[in-house]
Amino acid sequence: MSKYKTFDEMFNDDKMVSPEERDQINFQVDLIGKMIEAREKKGLSQRELAELSGVKQPAIARLENMKSTPQIDTLLKILAPLGYTLSITPIENKQ
C-alpha cells in the first residue's frame, strides 16, 4: 500500500521528486501553458502556427502535449509569431 493518498503528496515529497526537478517540471508546465494560451488568444490552430513558425505541426502537438522537451531554437521559432520571446530573469530570494 502506498504511503501517498494524492499525486500532490508524492510530487511534493523531496525523496520522490527533488526541489530542482519539481521546479523544472513546473517551469515546463507553465511555459507550455502560456504558449497554448498565446496561440489560442491569436486564434491560431497548430497547423497555422506551424506555417508561420516553420515548425512542423506534429512537433507543436508533441510540445503542447508535453511529450517532448523543446530545443531553445524551436521555442524561439514558435514564440515569435505569437509575439513572445524568451528571457532570463533573476531568481527571487527563497527565504
Secondary structure, 3 states (H helix, E strand, C coil): CCCCCCHHHHHCCCCCCCHHHHHHHHHHHHHHHHHHHHHHHCCCCHHHHHHHHCCCHHHHHHHHCCCCCCCHHHHHHHHHHHCCCCCCCCCCCCC
